[in-house]
């Protein structure tokens, strides 16, 4: 095991999935969370982030780009892990190697360097990820890991699903619920805008949501629909899913706009203005930033009872159990017709927001320290 002194700051290497781009322009969901984690940490931990080489990475955190080694043989993620192990030959071994959402990478590192303390940080359902799909895989990997961090209690329950382990072993799986930067100093005044911001993929429910709004908004001519996002976290040609959405909202004319991919700062401007924000996920979303950022901006949030969403939204948002077009229609109709109800949700979102990036970082730091302390004891 690498040496560690409880009185000195931890040295943590963070390994991103190869598909992530750690840049202000094209940061994916995991890159955004990781940057927030590092920036908000108050533990004194020394972080170095490793990921795919990019031209202009975030310049306020330590980042090293590594090209996958022998990609044709290993594949991208294992090739990246091999390059990381090569890099360790020229530097001190960290106290922890934190692998984000790649169980096969964690397993590879432990196989090649069993002396490393490896922490696995899950942003998605591990039962759907390579290397942790089965209970047997998760059990075997957990026995070798220093710990596991999950972005919600829901994801923790997914990791522990069907595992026959004792409470001590289960306690190695912790939670650092996703958080969001609160960029506003006071509750904003809202405009009659409905915002749909997120990735343009079927599981996010954007199409069903717009189908409902296309029926409803003609009865509310003062309201405007803004749709922001693309299939990937980058400016690219719209795909067929986006084309379907564009066709649905076409009859709304100037009452609806599709902006495509826009930078984070522009998204935040719309969140600050929008009276209503929707995160209409129809899959079991682990803990989407769109939910947290909407609440942070004091929006009246319409969302769904899926995955980890209720952990943040319960009591602060209008949560739908019915994710059909009719379900969205009923939810939006209530928010548009009932001004008092909409204002109450805005007030609840603004006044009761315990999901800051600081809280997230503190929970993650505690999980990291626990992993190191357990290995030393």
RANORFEN-V635338 format. One record per helix or strand of 3 or more residues. SS is the DSSP state (hx for helix, st for strand). FROM is the first residue (numbers start at 0). TO is the last residue. If there is no record, write none. Layout:
# RANORFEN-V635338
SS;FROM;TO
SS;FROM;TO
This chain:
# RANORFEN-V635338
st;10;14
hx;28;39
st;45;50
st;62;64
hx;70;73
hx;75;89
st;95;99
hx;102;111
st;117;121
hx;125;127
hx;134;143
st;146;149
hx;152;159
hx;166;169
st;172;174
st;190;196
hx;201;203
hx;205;218
st;223;227
hx;239;254
st;255;259
hx;263;272
st;273;278
hx;288;295
st;299;303
hx;308;312
st;317;319
hx;324;336
hx;338;350
hx;356;375
